[in-house]
Amino acid sequence: MDAISFTPGDIVALCNFILVIAAVGALALNAAKRVNRPNEIQDEKIEEIRNRMTDHDKQFNDIRIKLDHDKKRLDEIESVSRVTNRVIIQTLQVLVRHGIDGNNKEELVEADKELNKYLLNERWGHDALERSDSK
């Protein structure tokens, strides 16, 4: 059998062939990156929008919780205000009746008791009312 022999020209041709294959591979890789770059940019934008939406959802939930808390407080204030207004109007009505005819002393005493009861309940709580009733 003949031995395989390479001439320097064959070696140079082989090196040139390898360089051409590497250059073609580099060009193909560069072209693939350029083709995929718009997709990468779009993916980055989508991820940024998702992050912003997550932040907005957290802020929205915080605001919702605060609004619910404020609504509960306003409902409580409205409820107490209705009772307060009722007691004040009843007391004023009794005072007007007494001022007109000088009578209704029992109504004045009853209105005074109810007003005191209301004030003790609202300002100092139920315990203060029990202590004042026991005297």
WORA-V591321 format. One record per residue. RES is the residue in one small letter. OMEGA is omega in radians with two decimals (* if undefined). Layout:
# WORA-V591321
RES&OMEGA, RES&OMEGA
This chain:
# WORA-V591321
m&3.14, d&3.08, a&3.13, i&-3.14, s&3.13, f&3.07, t&3.10, p&3.10, g&3.09, d&-3.14, i&3.12, v&3.13, a&3.10, l&3.10, c&3.09, n&3.12, f&3.12, i&3.11, l&3.13, v&3.12, i&3.13, a&3.13, a&3.10, v&3.10, g&3.13, a&3.10, l&3.13, a&3.11, l&3.11, n&3.12, a&3.13, a&3.10, k&3.13, r&3.14, v&-3.10, n&-3.08, r&3.09, p&3.10, n&3.12, e&3.11, i&3.13, q&3.12, d&3.11, e&3.12, k&3.12, i&3.13, e&3.09, e&3.12, i&3.10, r&3.12, n&3.11, r&3.12, m&3.10, t&3.09, d&3.14, h&3.11, d&3.11, k&3.13, q&3.13, f&3.12, n&3.09, d&3.13, i&3.12, r&3.13, i&3.13, k&3.12, l&3.10, d&3.12, h&3.13, d&3.13, k&3.11, k&3.14, r&3.12, l&3.08, d&3.09, e&3.14, i&3.13, e&3.14, s&3.12, v&-3.14, s&3.11, r&3.14, v&3.13, t&-3.14, n&3.12, r&-3.13, v&3.14, i&-3.11, i&3.11, q&3.13, t&3.11, l&3.13, q&3.12, v&3.13, l&3.12, v&3.12, r&-3.14, h&3.13, g&-3.11, i&-3.02, d&3.10, g&3.14, n&3.07, n&3.13, k&3.12, e&3.10, e&3.11, l&3.12, v&3.13, e&3.11, a&3.11, d&3.11, k&-3.12, e&3.11, l&3.10, n&3.11, k&3.14, y&-3.10, l&3.12, l&3.13, n&-3.05, e&-3.04, r&-3.02, w&3.07, g&-3.03, h&-3.11, d&-3.14, a&3.12, l&-3.14, e&3.14, r&-3.12, s&3.12, d&-3.08, s&-3.11, k&*
